[in-house]
Amino acid sequence: MTGAPKAPKVMETRTNARTALVLAGVVVAMTGMAYASVPLYDLFCRVTGYGGTTQRAETGSSNAIDRDVIVRFDANVSGLPWDFRPENPDIRLKVGETVIVNYIAENRSKERTVGSATFNVAPAAAGAYFNKVQCFCFTKQVLQPGETIMMPVQFFIDPAMDGDNDLRAVKTITLSYTFYPIPEAGQPVAQSGQDELGKKL
């Protein structure tokens, strides 16, 4: 006799191959879910206002109610040689009143710079009622050496906030922007002053 049958080894090899394929499929699926989770999470935040994400509105509100709220404006820069600030530190408005405010950015360097802003609202729960009609967030802003631009933000606070028990006592909301550098690559970015949300001073 020459030894035991070889069938069990063949079965073991097939089992290992099947396991490897299953694990590879799991890795591919998890990778796909990781990529999909970013836009899905962003959509979730925009719909619910979770994490201080504001809402988008096509038009302003025409239904102001008799409740005052102070909106404070915060401006931050990370990695850009810019002076970035709100034109006014805060305003008092009626809930439901549509207003326009301005942020100002100045490039203090001797180089052309490109930035893009992210934002959030505090308290975070107020993001579900903070509606922006016009905003410069997530758009590329190009500043030439020494150039200054004014960027408007048009918004209103949904009167439905008055019915939210968790926000009844809120008297101050903070809108915060942070600009980050954007490397220039591919197609040329429109010059500042040509952006519909930024105008030269």
mmCIF file of the C-alpha atoms, coordinates in Angstrom:
data_MODEL
# 
_entry.id   MODEL 
# 
loop_
_atom_site.group_PDB 
_atom_site.id 
_atom_site.type_symbol 
_atom_site.label_atom_id 
_atom_site.label_alt_id 
_atom_site.label_comp_id 
_atom_site.label_asym_id 
_atom_site.label_entity_id 
_atom_site.label_seq_id 
_atom_site.pdbx_PDB_ins_code 
_atom_site.Cartn_x 
_atom_site.Cartn_y 
_atom_site.Cartn_z 
_atom_site.occupancy 
_atom_site.B_iso_or_equiv 
_atom_site.pdbx_formal_charge 
_atom_site.auth_seq_id 
_atom_site.auth_comp_id 
_atom_site.auth_asym_id 
_atom_site.auth_atom_id 
_atom_site.pdbx_PDB_model_num 
ATOM 1   C CA . MET A 1 1   ? 0.000   0.000  0.000   1.00 0.00 ? 1   MET A CA 1 
ATOM 2   C CA . THR A 1 2   ? 1.240   3.507  -0.818  1.00 0.00 ? 2   THR A CA 1 
ATOM 3   C CA . GLY A 1 3   ? -0.591  5.479  1.893   1.00 0.00 ? 3   GLY A CA 1 
ATOM 4   C CA . ALA A 1 4   ? -3.916  7.184  2.711   1.00 0.00 ? 4   ALA A CA 1 
ATOM 5   C CA . PRO A 1 5   ? -6.240  8.619  0.029   1.00 0.00 ? 5   PRO A CA 1 
ATOM 6   C CA . LYS A 1 6   ? -5.549  12.234 -1.032  1.00 0.00 ? 6   LYS A CA 1 
ATOM 7   C CA . ALA A 1 7   ? -9.217  13.334 -1.148  1.00 0.00 ? 7   ALA A CA 1 
ATOM 8   C CA . PRO A 1 8   ? -9.197  15.099 2.265   1.00 0.00 ? 8   PRO A CA 1 
ATOM 9   C CA . LYS A 1 9   ? -6.310  17.349 1.161   1.00 0.00 ? 9   LYS A CA 1 
ATOM 10  C CA . VAL A 1 10  ? -8.194  18.351 -1.980  1.00 0.00 ? 10  VAL A CA 1 
ATOM 11  C CA . MET A 1 11  ? -11.277 19.204 0.104   1.00 0.00 ? 11  MET A CA 1 
ATOM 12  C CA . GLU A 1 12  ? -9.137  21.207 2.542   1.00 0.00 ? 12  GLU A CA 1 
ATOM 13  C CA . THR A 1 13  ? -7.640  23.195 -0.343  1.00 0.00 ? 13  THR A CA 1 
ATOM 14  C CA . ARG A 1 14  ? -11.096 23.968 -1.721  1.00 0.00 ? 14  ARG A CA 1 
ATOM 15  C CA . THR A 1 15  ? -12.320 25.042 1.727   1.00 0.00 ? 15  THR A CA 1 
ATOM 16  C CA . ASN A 1 16  ? -9.358  27.370 2.151   1.00 0.00 ? 16  ASN A CA 1 
ATOM 17  C CA . ALA A 1 17  ? -9.945  28.886 -1.283  1.00 0.00 ? 17  ALA A CA 1 
ATOM 18  C CA . ARG A 1 18  ? -13.634 29.403 -0.516  1.00 0.00 ? 18  ARG A CA 1 
ATOM 19  C CA . THR A 1 19  ? -12.769 31.054 2.822   1.00 0.00 ? 19  THR A CA 1 
ATOM 20  C CA . ALA A 1 20  ? -10.259 33.345 1.093   1.00 0.00 ? 20  ALA A CA 1 
ATOM 21  C CA . LEU A 1 21  ? -12.870 34.396 -1.465  1.00 0.00 ? 21  LEU A CA 1 
ATOM 22  C CA . VAL A 1 22  ? -15.432 35.110 1.249   1.00 0.00 ? 22  VAL A CA 1 
ATOM 23  C CA . LEU A 1 23  ? -12.923 37.205 3.207   1.00 0.00 ? 23  LEU A CA 1 
ATOM 24  C CA . ALA A 1 24  ? -11.951 39.107 0.061   1.00 0.00 ? 24  ALA A CA 1 
ATOM 25  C CA . GLY A 1 25  ? -15.627 39.816 -0.577  1.00 0.00 ? 25  GLY A CA 1 
ATOM 26  C CA . VAL A 1 26  ? -16.029 41.106 2.971   1.00 0.00 ? 26  VAL A CA 1 
ATOM 27  C CA . VAL A 1 27  ? -13.040 43.440 2.520   1.00 0.00 ? 27  VAL A CA 1 
ATOM 28  C CA . VAL A 1 28  ? -14.440 44.794 -0.753  1.00 0.00 ? 28  VAL A CA 1 
ATOM 29  C CA . ALA A 1 29  ? -17.873 45.305 0.814   1.00 0.00 ? 29  ALA A CA 1 
ATOM 30  C CA . MET A 1 30  ? -16.425 47.073 3.847   1.00 0.00 ? 30  MET A CA 1 
ATOM 31  C CA . THR A 1 31  ? -14.324 49.330 1.628   1.00 0.00 ? 31  THR A CA 1 
ATOM 32  C CA . GLY A 1 32  ? -17.395 50.236 -0.412  1.00 0.00 ? 32  GLY A CA 1 
ATOM 33  C CA . MET A 1 33  ? -19.367 50.971 2.730   1.00 0.00 ? 33  MET A CA 1 
ATOM 34  C CA . ALA A 1 34  ? -16.565 53.181 4.039   1.00 0.00 ? 34  ALA A CA 1 
ATOM 35  C CA . TYR A 1 35  ? -16.639 55.287 0.863   1.00 0.00 ? 35  TYR A CA 1 
ATOM 36  C CA . ALA A 1 36  ? -20.435 55.404 0.850   1.00 0.00 ? 36  ALA A CA 1 
ATOM 37  C CA . SER A 1 37  ? -20.656 56.342 4.517   1.00 0.00 ? 37  SER A CA 1 
ATOM 38  C CA . VAL A 1 38  ? -19.167 59.814 3.948   1.00 0.00 ? 38  VAL A CA 1 
ATOM 39  C CA . PRO A 1 39  ? -21.854 61.132 1.565   1.00 0.00 ? 39  PRO A CA 1 
ATOM 40  C CA . LEU A 1 40  ? -24.561 59.245 3.447   1.00 0.00 ? 40  LEU A CA 1 
ATOM 41  C CA . TYR A 1 41  ? -23.451 60.731 6.760   1.00 0.00 ? 41  TYR A CA 1 
ATOM 42  C CA . ASP A 1 42  ? -23.289 64.180 5.133   1.00 0.00 ? 42  ASP A CA 1 
ATOM 43  C CA . LEU A 1 43  ? -26.842 63.711 3.793   1.00 0.00 ? 43  LEU A CA 1 
ATOM 44  C CA . PHE A 1 44  ? -28.026 62.557 7.228   1.00 0.00 ? 44  PHE A CA 1 
ATOM 45  C CA . CYS A 1 45  ? -26.489 65.644 8.865   1.00 0.00 ? 45  CYS A CA 1 
ATOM 46  C CA . ARG A 1 46  ? -28.057 67.995 6.319   1.00 0.00 ? 46  ARG A CA 1 
ATOM 47  C CA . VAL A 1 47  ? -31.507 66.476 6.755   1.00 0.00 ? 47  VAL A CA 1 
ATOM 48  C CA . THR A 1 48  ? -31.443 66.285 10.539  1.00 0.00 ? 48  THR A CA 1 
ATOM 49  C CA . GLY A 1 49  ? -29.119 69.135 11.472  1.00 0.00 ? 49  GLY A CA 1 
ATOM 50  C CA . TYR A 1 50  ? -27.069 66.619 13.463  1.00 0.00 ? 50  TYR A CA 1 
ATOM 51  C CA . GLY A 1 51  ? -23.676 67.933 14.532  1.00 0.00 ? 51  GLY A CA 1 
ATOM 52  C CA . GLY A 1 52  ? -24.623 71.538 13.867  1.00 0.00 ? 52  GLY A CA 1 
ATOM 53  C CA . THR A 1 53  ? -25.080 71.111 10.117  1.00 0.00 ? 53  THR A CA 1 
ATOM 54  C CA . THR A 1 54  ? -27.366 73.796 8.728   1.00 0.00 ? 54  THR A CA 1 
ATOM 55  C CA . GLN A 1 55  ? -30.180 73.438 6.202   1.00 0.00 ? 55  GLN A CA 1 
ATOM 56  C CA . ARG A 1 56  ? -30.417 74.830 2.671   1.00 0.00 ? 56  ARG A CA 1 
ATOM 57  C CA . ALA A 1 57  ? -33.347 76.980 1.530   1.00 0.00 ? 57  ALA A CA 1 
ATOM 58  C CA . GLU A 1 58  ? -34.162 78.260 -1.948  1.00 0.00 ? 58  GLU A CA 1 
ATOM 59  C CA . THR A 1 59  ? -35.834 81.439 -0.684  1.00 0.00 ? 59  THR A CA 1 
ATOM 60  C CA . GLY A 1 60  ? -35.976 83.472 2.491   1.00 0.00 ? 60  GLY A CA 1 
ATOM 61  C CA . SER A 1 61  ? -38.658 83.199 5.150   1.00 0.00 ? 61  SER A CA 1 
ATOM 62  C CA . SER A 1 62  ? -41.679 85.504 5.282   1.00 0.00 ? 62  SER A CA 1 
ATOM 63  C CA . ASN A 1 63  ? -42.950 84.320 8.653   1.00 0.00 ? 63  ASN A CA 1 
ATOM 64  C CA . ALA A 1 64  ? -41.098 86.076 11.485  1.00 0.00 ? 64  ALA A CA 1 
ATOM 65  C CA . ILE A 1 65  ? -42.414 85.499 14.998  1.00 0.00 ? 65  ILE A CA 1 
ATOM 66  C CA . ASP A 1 66  ? -42.103 87.506 18.206  1.00 0.00 ? 66  ASP A CA 1 
ATOM 67  C CA . ARG A 1 67  ? -38.986 85.825 19.551  1.00 0.00 ? 67  ARG A CA 1 
ATOM 68  C CA . ASP A 1 68  ? -35.535 87.409 19.514  1.00 0.00 ? 68  ASP A CA 1 
ATOM 69  C CA . VAL A 1 69  ? -32.329 85.440 19.063  1.00 0.00 ? 69  VAL A CA 1 
ATOM 70  C CA . ILE A 1 70  ? -28.747 86.679 18.978  1.00 0.00 ? 70  ILE A CA 1 
ATOM 71  C CA . VAL A 1 71  ? -26.602 85.078 16.263  1.00 0.00 ? 71  VAL A CA 1 
ATOM 72  C CA . ARG A 1 72  ? -22.869 85.297 16.844  1.00 0.00 ? 72  ARG A CA 1 
ATOM 73  C CA . PHE A 1 73  ? -20.363 84.937 14.008  1.00 0.00 ? 73  PHE A CA 1 
ATOM 74  C CA . ASP A 1 74  ? -17.112 83.067 14.444  1.00 0.00 ? 74  ASP A CA 1 
ATOM 75  C CA . ALA A 1 75  ? -14.243 83.014 11.917  1.00 0.00 ? 75  ALA A CA 1 
ATOM 76  C CA . ASN A 1 76  ? -11.207 80.713 11.889  1.00 0.00 ? 76  ASN A CA 1 
ATOM 77  C CA . VAL A 1 77  ? -8.318  79.975 9.525   1.00 0.00 ? 77  VAL A CA 1 
ATOM 78  C CA . SER A 1 78  ? -6.206  76.824 9.387   1.00 0.00 ? 78  SER A CA 1 
ATOM 79  C CA . GLY A 1 79  ? -3.080  76.817 7.221   1.00 0.00 ? 79  GLY A CA 1 
ATOM 80  C CA . LEU A 1 80  ? -3.814  80.004 5.227   1.00 0.00 ? 80  LEU A CA 1 
ATOM 81  C CA . PRO A 1 81  ? -2.112  83.406 5.521   1.00 0.00 ? 81  PRO A CA 1 
ATOM 82  C CA . TRP A 1 82  ? -5.496  85.106 5.711   1.00 0.00 ? 82  TRP A CA 1 
ATOM 83  C CA . ASP A 1 83  ? -7.179  87.589 7.969   1.00 0.00 ? 83  ASP A CA 1 
ATOM 84  C CA . PHE A 1 84  ? -10.724 86.201 8.116   1.00 0.00 ? 84  PHE A CA 1 
ATOM 85  C CA . ARG A 1 85  ? -13.410 87.897 10.198  1.00 0.00 ? 85  ARG A CA 1 
ATOM 86  C CA . PRO A 1 86  ? -17.133 88.719 10.315  1.00 0.00 ? 86  PRO A CA 1 
ATOM 87  C CA . GLU A 1 87  ? -18.095 92.276 9.382   1.00 0.00 ? 87  GLU A CA 1 
ATOM 88  C CA . ASN A 1 88  ? -20.060 92.402 12.658  1.00 0.00 ? 88  ASN A CA 1 
ATOM 89  C CA . PRO A 1 89  ? -19.506 90.045 15.615  1.00 0.00 ? 89  PRO A CA 1 
ATOM 90  C CA . ASP A 1 90  ? -23.229 89.395 16.149  1.00 0.00 ? 90  ASP A CA 1 
ATOM 91  C CA . ILE A 1 91  ? -26.755 90.525 15.326  1.00 0.00 ? 91  ILE A CA 1 
ATOM 92  C CA . ARG A 1 92  ? -30.138 90.345 17.028  1.00 0.00 ? 92  ARG A CA 1 
ATOM 93  C CA . LEU A 1 93  ? -33.004 89.135 14.848  1.00 0.00 ? 93  LEU A CA 1 
ATOM 94  C CA . LYS A 1 94  ? -36.496 87.698 15.023  1.00 0.00 ? 94  LYS A CA 1 
ATOM 95  C CA . VAL A 1 95  ? -36.926 83.966 14.561  1.00 0.00 ? 95  VAL A CA 1 
ATOM 96  C CA . GLY A 1 96  ? -38.120 83.616 10.966  1.00 0.00 ? 96  GLY A CA 1 
ATOM 97  C CA . GLU A 1 97  ? -36.517 86.911 9.857   1.00 0.00 ? 97  GLU A CA 1 
ATOM 98  C CA . THR A 1 98  ? -34.259 86.671 6.783   1.00 0.00 ? 98  THR A CA 1 
ATOM 99  C CA . VAL A 1 99  ? -30.998 88.590 7.053   1.00 0.00 ? 99  VAL A CA 1 
ATOM 100 C CA . ILE A 1 100 ? -27.745 89.039 5.130   1.00 0.00 ? 100 ILE A CA 1 
ATOM 101 C CA . VAL A 1 101 ? -24.397 89.327 6.889   1.00 0.00 ? 101 VAL A CA 1 
ATOM 102 C CA . ASN A 1 102 ? -20.865 89.544 5.532   1.00 0.00 ? 102 ASN A CA 1 
ATOM 103 C CA . TYR A 1 103 ? -17.575 87.846 6.250   1.00 0.00 ? 103 TYR A CA 1 
ATOM 104 C CA . ILE A 1 104 ? -14.316 89.445 5.110   1.00 0.00 ? 104 ILE A CA 1 
ATOM 105 C CA . ALA A 1 105 ? -11.162 87.620 4.009   1.00 0.00 ? 105 ALA A CA 1 
ATOM 106 C CA . GLU A 1 106 ? -7.812  89.235 3.273   1.00 0.00 ? 106 GLU A CA 1 
ATOM 107 C CA . ASN A 1 107 ? -4.750  87.490 1.823   1.00 0.00 ? 107 ASN A CA 1 
ATOM 108 C CA . ARG A 1 108 ? -1.786  88.883 3.741   1.00 0.00 ? 108 ARG A CA 1 
ATOM 109 C CA . SER A 1 109 ? 0.812   86.928 1.806   1.00 0.00 ? 109 SER A CA 1 
ATOM 110 C CA . LYS A 1 110 ? 2.663   87.681 -1.438  1.00 0.00 ? 110 LYS A CA 1 
ATOM 111 C CA . GLU A 1 111 ? 1.307   84.541 -3.080  1.00 0.00 ? 111 GLU A CA 1 
ATOM 112 C CA . ARG A 1 112 ? -1.972  83.595 -4.759  1.00 0.00 ? 112 ARG A CA 1 
ATOM 113 C CA . THR A 1 113 ? -3.919  81.435 -2.301  1.00 0.00 ? 113 THR A CA 1 
ATOM 114 C CA . VAL A 1 114 ? -7.026  79.253 -2.543  1.00 0.00 ? 114 VAL A CA 1 
ATOM 115 C CA . GLY A 1 115 ? -9.259  78.291 0.359   1.00 0.00 ? 115 GLY A CA 1 
ATOM 116 C CA . SER A 1 116 ? -12.544 76.574 1.123   1.00 0.00 ? 116 SER A CA 1 
ATOM 117 C CA . ALA A 1 117 ? -14.643 76.916 4.268   1.00 0.00 ? 117 ALA A CA 1 
ATOM 118 C CA . THR A 1 118 ? -16.462 74.407 6.418   1.00 0.00 ? 118 THR A CA 1 
ATOM 119 C CA . PHE A 1 119 ? -19.055 75.460 8.970   1.00 0.00 ? 119 PHE A CA 1 
ATOM 120 C CA . ASN A 1 120 ? -21.141 74.447 11.942  1.00 0.00 ? 120 ASN A CA 1 
ATOM 121 C CA . VAL A 1 121 ? -23.764 75.845 14.289  1.00 0.00 ? 121 VAL A CA 1 
ATOM 122 C CA . ALA A 1 122 ? -23.838 75.781 18.091  1.00 0.00 ? 122 ALA A CA 1 
ATOM 123 C CA . PRO A 1 123 ? -25.817 74.549 19.879  1.00 0.00 ? 123 PRO A CA 1 
ATOM 124 C CA . ALA A 1 124 ? -25.753 71.618 17.458  1.00 0.00 ? 124 ALA A CA 1 
ATOM 125 C CA . ALA A 1 125 ? -29.519 70.977 17.750  1.00 0.00 ? 125 ALA A CA 1 
ATOM 126 C CA . ALA A 1 126 ? -30.177 74.439 16.298  1.00 0.00 ? 126 ALA A CA 1 
ATOM 127 C CA . GLY A 1 127 ? -28.656 73.316 12.985  1.00 0.00 ? 127 GLY A CA 1 
ATOM 128 C CA . ALA A 1 128 ? -31.959 71.665 12.051  1.00 0.00 ? 128 ALA A CA 1 
ATOM 129 C CA . TYR A 1 129 ? -33.618 75.109 12.068  1.00 0.00 ? 129 TYR A CA 1 
ATOM 130 C CA . PHE A 1 130 ? -30.788 77.264 10.735  1.00 0.00 ? 130 PHE A CA 1 
ATOM 131 C CA . ASN A 1 131 ? -31.544 77.767 7.027   1.00 0.00 ? 131 ASN A CA 1 
ATOM 132 C CA . LYS A 1 132 ? -28.961 79.278 4.679   1.00 0.00 ? 132 LYS A CA 1 
ATOM 133 C CA . VAL A 1 133 ? -30.211 80.784 1.423   1.00 0.00 ? 133 VAL A CA 1 
ATOM 134 C CA . GLN A 1 134 ? -26.795 82.011 0.245   1.00 0.00 ? 134 GLN A CA 1 
ATOM 135 C CA . CYS A 1 135 ? -23.405 80.894 1.537   1.00 0.00 ? 135 CYS A CA 1 
ATOM 136 C CA . PHE A 1 136 ? -19.734 80.731 0.546   1.00 0.00 ? 136 PHE A CA 1 
ATOM 137 C CA . CYS A 1 137 ? -19.091 77.403 2.313   1.00 0.00 ? 137 CYS A CA 1 
ATOM 138 C CA . PHE A 1 138 ? -17.493 74.572 0.322   1.00 0.00 ? 138 PHE A CA 1 
ATOM 139 C CA . THR A 1 139 ? -16.765 76.881 -2.629  1.00 0.00 ? 139 THR A CA 1 
ATOM 140 C CA . LYS A 1 140 ? -13.215 77.697 -3.708  1.00 0.00 ? 140 LYS A CA 1 
ATOM 141 C CA . GLN A 1 141 ? -12.214 81.245 -2.872  1.00 0.00 ? 141 GLN A CA 1 
ATOM 142 C CA . VAL A 1 142 ? -9.143  82.599 -4.659  1.00 0.00 ? 142 VAL A CA 1 
ATOM 143 C CA . LEU A 1 143 ? -7.284  85.559 -3.226  1.00 0.00 ? 143 LEU A CA 1 
ATOM 144 C CA . GLN A 1 144 ? -4.425  87.268 -5.010  1.00 0.00 ? 144 GLN A CA 1 
ATOM 145 C CA . PRO A 1 145 ? -1.553  88.762 -2.954  1.00 0.00 ? 145 PRO A CA 1 
ATOM 146 C CA . GLY A 1 146 ? -2.983  91.474 -0.685  1.00 0.00 ? 146 GLY A CA 1 
ATOM 147 C CA . GLU A 1 147 ? -6.510  91.019 -2.020  1.00 0.00 ? 147 GLU A CA 1 
ATOM 148 C CA . THR A 1 148 ? -9.592  91.402 0.180   1.00 0.00 ? 148 THR A CA 1 
ATOM 149 C CA . ILE A 1 149 ? -13.054 90.026 -0.580  1.00 0.00 ? 149 ILE A CA 1 
ATOM 150 C CA . MET A 1 150 ? -16.431 90.279 1.117   1.00 0.00 ? 150 MET A CA 1 
ATOM 151 C CA . MET A 1 151 ? -18.513 87.107 1.270   1.00 0.00 ? 151 MET A CA 1 
ATOM 152 C CA . PRO A 1 152 ? -22.242 87.343 2.085   1.00 0.00 ? 152 PRO A CA 1 
ATOM 153 C CA . VAL A 1 153 ? -24.321 84.836 4.013   1.00 0.00 ? 153 VAL A CA 1 
ATOM 154 C CA . GLN A 1 154 ? -28.121 85.001 3.817   1.00 0.00 ? 154 GLN A CA 1 
ATOM 155 C CA . PHE A 1 155 ? -30.063 82.974 6.363   1.00 0.00 ? 155 PHE A CA 1 
ATOM 156 C CA . PHE A 1 156 ? -33.083 82.667 8.631   1.00 0.00 ? 156 PHE A CA 1 
ATOM 157 C CA . ILE A 1 157 ? -34.021 80.582 11.638  1.00 0.00 ? 157 ILE A CA 1 
ATOM 158 C CA . ASP A 1 158 ? -37.065 78.400 11.049  1.00 0.00 ? 158 ASP A CA 1 
ATOM 159 C CA . PRO A 1 159 ? -39.959 79.464 13.318  1.00 0.00 ? 159 PRO A CA 1 
ATOM 160 C CA . ALA A 1 160 ? -40.517 75.748 13.978  1.00 0.00 ? 160 ALA A CA 1 
ATOM 161 C CA . MET A 1 161 ? -37.631 76.021 16.439  1.00 0.00 ? 161 MET A CA 1 
ATOM 162 C CA . ASP A 1 162 ? -40.034 77.765 18.802  1.00 0.00 ? 162 ASP A CA 1 
ATOM 163 C CA . GLY A 1 163 ? -41.901 74.481 19.166  1.00 0.00 ? 163 GLY A CA 1 
ATOM 164 C CA . ASP A 1 164 ? -38.798 72.478 20.056  1.00 0.00 ? 164 ASP A CA 1 
ATOM 165 C CA . ASN A 1 165 ? -38.791 72.007 23.832  1.00 0.00 ? 165 ASN A CA 1 
ATOM 166 C CA . ASP A 1 166 ? -35.024 71.428 23.842  1.00 0.00 ? 166 ASP A CA 1 
ATOM 167 C CA . LEU A 1 167 ? -34.421 74.851 22.257  1.00 0.00 ? 167 LEU A CA 1 
ATOM 168 C CA . ARG A 1 168 ? -37.062 76.981 23.966  1.00 0.00 ? 168 ARG A CA 1 
ATOM 169 C CA . ALA A 1 169 ? -34.496 78.527 26.303  1.00 0.00 ? 169 ALA A CA 1 
ATOM 170 C CA . VAL A 1 170 ? -31.885 79.164 23.598  1.00 0.00 ? 170 VAL A CA 1 
ATOM 171 C CA . LYS A 1 171 ? -31.202 82.864 23.181  1.00 0.00 ? 171 LYS A CA 1 
ATOM 172 C CA . THR A 1 172 ? -27.858 82.722 21.348  1.00 0.00 ? 172 THR A CA 1 
ATOM 173 C CA . ILE A 1 173 ? -26.756 80.734 18.307  1.00 0.00 ? 173 ILE A CA 1 
ATOM 174 C CA . THR A 1 174 ? -23.195 80.734 16.949  1.00 0.00 ? 174 THR A CA 1 
ATOM 175 C CA . LEU A 1 175 ? -22.424 80.326 13.244  1.00 0.00 ? 175 LEU A CA 1 
ATOM 176 C CA . SER A 1 176 ? -18.795 79.305 12.813  1.00 0.00 ? 176 SER A CA 1 
ATOM 177 C CA . TYR A 1 177 ? -16.662 79.054 9.652   1.00 0.00 ? 177 TYR A CA 1 
ATOM 178 C CA . THR A 1 178 ? -13.150 77.672 9.239   1.00 0.00 ? 178 THR A CA 1 
ATOM 179 C CA . PHE A 1 179 ? -11.127 78.190 6.046   1.00 0.00 ? 179 PHE A CA 1 
ATOM 180 C CA . TYR A 1 180 ? -8.640  75.533 4.899   1.00 0.00 ? 180 TYR A CA 1 
ATOM 181 C CA . PRO A 1 181 ? -6.135  75.680 2.015   1.00 0.00 ? 181 PRO A CA 1 
ATOM 182 C CA . ILE A 1 182 ? -7.052  74.042 -1.279  1.00 0.00 ? 182 ILE A CA 1 
ATOM 183 C CA . PRO A 1 183 ? -4.190  72.963 -3.582  1.00 0.00 ? 183 PRO A CA 1 
ATOM 184 C CA . GLU A 1 184 ? -4.624  74.138 -7.144  1.00 0.00 ? 184 GLU A CA 1 
ATOM 185 C CA . ALA A 1 185 ? -4.689  71.271 -9.614  1.00 0.00 ? 185 ALA A CA 1 
ATOM 186 C CA . GLY A 1 186 ? -6.505  70.386 -12.811 1.00 0.00 ? 186 GLY A CA 1 
ATOM 187 C CA . GLN A 1 187 ? -8.742  73.073 -14.225 1.00 0.00 ? 187 GLN A CA 1 
ATOM 188 C CA . PRO A 1 188 ? -8.030  76.685 -13.260 1.00 0.00 ? 188 PRO A CA 1 
ATOM 189 C CA . VAL A 1 189 ? -10.127 78.000 -10.394 1.00 0.00 ? 189 VAL A CA 1 
ATOM 190 C CA . ALA A 1 190 ? -12.258 81.079 -11.092 1.00 0.00 ? 190 ALA A CA 1 
ATOM 191 C CA . GLN A 1 191 ? -10.679 84.289 -9.849  1.00 0.00 ? 191 GLN A CA 1 
ATOM 192 C CA . SER A 1 192 ? -12.120 85.893 -6.755  1.00 0.00 ? 192 SER A CA 1 
ATOM 193 C CA . GLY A 1 193 ? -14.486 88.661 -7.675  1.00 0.00 ? 193 GLY A CA 1 
ATOM 194 C CA . GLN A 1 194 ? -16.000 86.369 -10.310 1.00 0.00 ? 194 GLN A CA 1 
ATOM 195 C CA . ASP A 1 195 ? -17.547 84.081 -7.704  1.00 0.00 ? 195 ASP A CA 1 
ATOM 196 C CA . GLU A 1 196 ? -21.208 84.887 -7.224  1.00 0.00 ? 196 GLU A CA 1 
ATOM 197 C CA . LEU A 1 197 ? -20.742 84.674 -3.462  1.00 0.00 ? 197 LEU A CA 1 
ATOM 198 C CA . GLY A 1 198 ? -17.603 86.804 -3.179  1.00 0.00 ? 198 GLY A CA 1 
ATOM 199 C CA . LYS A 1 199 ? -16.956 90.346 -4.369  1.00 0.00 ? 199 LYS A CA 1 
ATOM 200 C CA . LYS A 1 200 ? -13.855 92.499 -4.361  1.00 0.00 ? 200 LYS A CA 1 
ATOM 201 C CA . LEU A 1 201 ? -13.654 95.350 -1.899  1.00 0.00 ? 201 LEU A CA 1 
# 
